Amino acid sequence: MRPSFIPLAVIAVVLLSVPGCASAPSRFYVLAPVAGSLPPAAGPGRELAVGVGPVTLPEYLDRPQMVTRTSRHELRLAEFERWAEPLKDNVAQVLKENLAILLPSQRVTAYPWKRATPIDYQLTVAVWRFEWAADGQGELKARWSLLSGDSQQELLTRTSSYDVRAASEDYPAIVAAMNEALAAFSRDAAAALRALPR
């Protein structure tokens, strides 16, 4: 008895005939730093040296697809609306750039940095929520700490939450609102850093 099989050409025809197999191309998004520019280089020792990181996200968020929370226990992944790079890396880089502009300082570096790099303070961030809800509300929730650069002593620990709402329900507006939440967190972190003794 001959084994049954389906020729590859038939499989290809079937796949092409199924609705949705030739879907619209994916769209890719990135978060962006706050408006502004880095200050001119200051003399040695005059700017605050800050190390940013590690920054962590839950694994369900650190994926290419954008995540919407449809209920307390259910998430929806947008297959064709994607982050252009790992979200954890994008958040860390934008946070670094925001602090450099807001402090301001050219001595802000991202984790991991070289052991010889002088750091006054280190900012660590554990993001708990950074997602969109089906009701149109976005939320950034994170626990963050400031450590001394030399002894790694914990100087400050806070849990911060930021609620935002997009101007519309399309994904560019959603990303813009999430960007505003990250900017608000950056401003709070910069204010806390400026309040510490040099």
Secondary structure, 3 states (H helix, E strand, C coil): CCCCCCCHHHHHHHHHHCCCCCCCCCEEECCCCCCCCCCCCCCCCCCCCEEEEEEECCCCCCCCEEEEECCCCCEEEEEEEEECCCHHHHHHHHHHHHHHHHCCCCCEEECCCCCCCCCCEEEEEEEEEEEEECCCEEEEEEEEEEEECCCCCEEEEEEEEEEEECCCCCHHHHHHHHHHHHHHHHHHHHHHHHHCCC
